[in-house]
Amino acid sequence: MKIDVNQDTCVGAGQCVLLAPDVFDQRDEDGIVVLLDNRPPIGSHEDVRQAARVCPALAIALDES
């Protein structure tokens, strides 16, 4: 799995951080997503998928190949 985030569309809701804190973080100044690991371990994949599904701005793109 490879992850890409679009900081321009992120609204800072923080759901991704709550679901996958080892993969996502937020900037202190505005809450915009920060990607910590663009190729997370297999054990994190389901949490990352859920984070992408619940993102209100659809700012998380996943490549499952």
C-alpha positions, -999 to 999 in steps of 0.1 A, spaced: 0 0 0 12 35 -9 -5 66 6 -8 101 -8 -24 130 9 -36 163 -6 -29 190 19 -47 216 -3 -81 198 2 -76 187 38 -100 205 62 -82 194 94 -110 172 108 -83 149 123 -102 116 118 -71 101 101 -49 108 131 -75 92 155 -77 61 133 -40 57 123 -18 78 145 14 60 134 7 71 98 -9 105 100 -4 136 121 -16 172 119 3 205 117 1 225 149 -7 258 132 -37 247 112 -45 211 117 -37 201 81 -27 164 76 9 154 77 19 120 63 43 102 86 47 70 66 36 67 29 42 29 30 29 17 63 33 -19 76 6 -44 67 -8 -42 103 -18 -6 97 -35 -11 63 -71 -15 76 -68 15 98 -55 35 69 -83 23 47 -109 34 73 -92 68 76 -94 73 39 -131 63 39 -141 87 67 -120 117 55 -146 144 49 -124 161 23 -113 129 5 -78 141 10 -63 106 13 -55 85 -18 -45 49 -15 -27 27 -41 -32 -9 -31 -9 -23 -58 
